[in-house]
Amino acid sequence: MERVSLSPDLSFSRLIYGMWRVADDTDTSPAHVETKIQACLAQGITTFDQADIYGGYVAEAVLGGALKANPSLRPQMEIVTKCDIVAPAGRYADKRVKYYDTSRAHIEYSVECSLRDMSIDHIDMLLIHRPDPLMDHEETGAVLDDLVQSGKVRAVGVSNFRPYDWELLQAGMKTSLATNQLEISLAEVAPFTNGDIAFHQRQNQPLMAWSPLGGGDLVTGTGDVADRLDSIASEQGVDRAAVAVAFLLRHPASILPVLGTNNLGRIANISDALKVKLDRETWFSLYEAALGREVA
Ligand SMILES: NC(=O)c1ccc[n+]([C@@H]2O[C@H](COP(=O)([O-])OP(=O)(O)OC[C@H]3O[C@@H](n4cnc5c(N)ncnc54)[C@H](OP(=O)(O)O)[C@@H]3O)[C@@H](O)[C@H]2O)c1
């Protein structure tokens, strides 16, 4: 499995396993979660994506159960988690509204909860989950710098940030932001032309792509995109999901797809995407199907 460098001492696997849905599985036992992690590790998928809010603030503890039961797992993994979304659930059940919080106090509290819930002593990558309209970039930047300095967090990045949000936060901090996690897929092609990918490509910053299968819609749907995926999949002896992921891998920016299946058979096949070869014409046939028109 290809490795992608995010900072001088941190690299991620090209394919990443996301744990948004881990607490929705019918089996959240440590043994079952370990089986999923082992299926990833067997393919060289060592990077795992979490967020404090996943599962209504319980998904990190579901992962933590497996890491506590088998301490040999953690050193083989890079763990990404996120903070800043506060929703009336779990530890924030008393909140009246959903909001974002990038204050020092909230970020520090959230990191402590993540470390405790996952039973880990450091986070490999902490992301600000969504741009906060009330962000004081000097305050947020300083707390991110301090967390890196303290060793609780190895690297920091953002998610769902536009280039101007990124530049604002970066201006308030000494540490270089390492990545942006965006929705990019055949169901969300705008980042290919709206400047989001170009901004990071120019600065050689790898991007993480969330919901690369459109949250499942691309594999269960019908229509032109589905037909194109099926035809390429049958030519190359893989399934639709592998082709949809390969569509992202083909781009010259380093895009790291974050896959979220809970199905053990599908987890075991995530790396099939690496076998798919998409020439320029084939890539454009998918892109045009997603656009619903020929390019101009
Ligand atoms: N930063 C953000 O704002 C943000 C937002 C959303 C997600 N994320 C991250 O991105 C990760 C991936 O998101 P995602 O789960 O939406 O990704 P995804 O891989 O696009 O979709 C996963 C969904 O597709 C279904 N699926 C996959 N293959 C299928 C098949 N062959 N047939 C039927 N259903 C199939 C899965 O169901 P099964 O479990 O049954 O396979 C699952 O419900 C998350 O875990 C999270 O880490 C980040």
The ligand as a Gaussian input file, in Angstrom:
#p B3LYP/6-31G(d) Opt

LIG

0 1
 N      -15.319000      15.255000       7.513000
 C      -16.610000      15.106000       7.361000
 O      -17.407000      16.072000       7.441000
 C      -17.140000      13.738000       7.073000
 C      -18.490000      13.541000       6.708000
 C      -18.913000      12.243000       6.426000
 C      -18.012000      11.177000       6.523000
 N      -16.720000      11.409000       6.911000
 C      -15.736000      10.303000       6.997000
 O      -15.787000       9.577000       5.801000
 C      -15.981000       8.191000       6.109000
 C      -16.693000       7.526000       5.002000
 O      -18.005000       8.079000       4.840000
 P      -19.162000       7.128000       4.359000
 O      -19.384000       6.038000       5.330000
 O      -20.314000       7.980000       3.974000
 O      -18.435000       6.547000       3.033000
 P      -18.807000       5.683000       1.813000
 O      -17.738000       4.631000       1.757000
 O      -19.046000       6.587000       0.664000
 O      -20.222000       5.002000       2.157000
 C      -20.336000       3.963000       3.071000
 C      -21.755000       3.487000       3.016000
 O      -21.946000       2.838000       1.762000
 C      -22.506000       1.563000       1.980000
 N      -21.967000       0.636000       0.989000
 C      -20.686000       0.476000       0.624000
 N      -20.574000      -0.496000      -0.304000
 C      -21.820000      -0.954000      -0.525000
 C      -22.378000      -1.939000      -1.378000
 N      -21.585000      -2.653000      -2.205000
 N      -23.711000      -2.146000      -1.344000
 C      -24.479000      -1.433000      -0.502000
 N      -24.025000      -0.478000       0.340000
 C      -22.707000      -0.245000       0.331000
 C      -22.040000       1.172000       3.359000
 O      -22.947000       0.218000       3.881000
 P      -22.336000      -1.124000       4.555000
 O      -21.790000      -0.708000       5.867000
 O      -23.555000      -2.011000       4.655000
 O      -21.305000      -1.665000       3.619000
 C      -22.077000       2.483000       4.103000
 O      -23.381000       2.744000       4.596000
 C      -16.719000       8.214000       7.440000
 O      -16.583000       7.000000       8.146000
 C      -16.017000       9.341000       8.133000
 O      -14.789000       8.865000       8.673000
 C      -16.280000      12.657000       7.173000

